[in-house]
Amino acid sequence: MSELSDTKFRFNGPMAKKEREYQGKSMSLMSSTTGIGMASISRIESGEYENPTGETAMKMAEFLGIAPEKFYIKESTDERNQRIREEISSKED
């Protein structure tokens, strides 16, 4: 399998949250400015929802003044599978 086909990109919500907090901006302000619901922002920032639409990612990035691609990270299929196994294991404890 080629490296490209084995690689996926995922939105790094926790990094977006750190940037928002670093800038001193509230989730409420982000929601009212972008039109993204607070529950959606919360799920994205917690990493629970790691694949927001391009439009949502763009709105969040514009709100923060950052290029949207800065919030995407590459992850191989093996890395993704390992991360998911660890998340499942931690929830079982």
C-alpha positions in Angstrom: 0.0 0.0 0.0 1.3 3.4 -0.8 2.0 5.9 1.9 -0.6 8.3 0.5 -3.4 5.8 0.5 -2.4 4.7 4.1 -2.6 8.3 5.4 -5.7 10.1 6.6 -6.2 13.6 7.8 -8.2 14.5 10.9 -9.1 17.7 12.5 -7.2 18.4 15.7 -10.0 19.8 17.8 -8.0 19.9 21.1 -5.4 22.1 19.3 -8.2 24.4 18.1 -9.4 24.6 21.7 -5.9 25.5 23.0 -5.7 28.2 20.4 -9.1 29.6 21.3 -8.3 29.7 25.0 -4.8 31.1 24.3 -6.5 34.0 22.5 -8.8 34.5 25.5 -11.9 33.8 23.3 -14.9 32.0 24.8 -16.8 29.2 23.3 -19.9 31.3 23.5 -18.3 34.1 21.4 -17.1 31.5 18.8 -20.6 30.1 18.6 -22.3 33.5 18.2 -19.7 34.7 15.7 -19.5 31.6 13.5 -23.1 30.2 13.8 -21.7 26.9 15.0 -23.6 25.5 17.9 -21.9 25.3 21.3 -22.5 21.5 21.6 -20.8 21.0 18.2 -17.9 23.2 19.2 -17.5 21.2 22.4 -17.6 17.9 20.6 -15.0 19.1 18.0 -12.7 20.6 20.6 -12.8 17.5 22.8 -11.9 15.3 19.9 -15.2 13.4 20.1 -16.0 14.6 16.6 -12.8 14.7 14.6 -14.2 15.2 11.1 -16.2 18.5 10.9 -17.3 19.7 7.5 -14.9 21.9 5.6 -17.3 24.8 6.1 -17.2 24.3 9.9 -13.4 24.0 10.0 -13.1 27.1 7.9 -15.4 29.1 10.2 -13.5 28.0 13.2 -10.2 28.9 11.6 -11.4 32.3 10.4 -12.6 33.1 13.9 -9.2 32.3 15.3 -7.3 34.0 12.4 -5.5 30.8 11.4 -5.3 28.9 8.2 -7.6 25.9 8.4 -4.9 23.4 7.3 -3.0 24.2 10.5 -5.7 22.2 12.4 -5.4 19.0 10.4 -2.9 16.3 11.2 -1.8 13.3 9.2 -2.3 9.9 10.7 -1.6 6.6 9.1 -4.2 3.8 9.3 -2.0 2.0 11.9 -1.7 5.1 14.1 -5.4 5.7 13.9 -6.2 2.1 14.8 -3.9 2.2 17.7 -5.4 5.5 19.0 -8.9 4.1 18.7 -7.8 0.9 20.6 -6.3 3.1 23.4 -9.5 5.2 23.6 -11.7 2.2 23.9 -9.4 0.6 26.5 -9.4 3.8 28.6 -13.2 3.9 28.5 -13.4 0.3 29.7 -11.3 1.1 32.8 
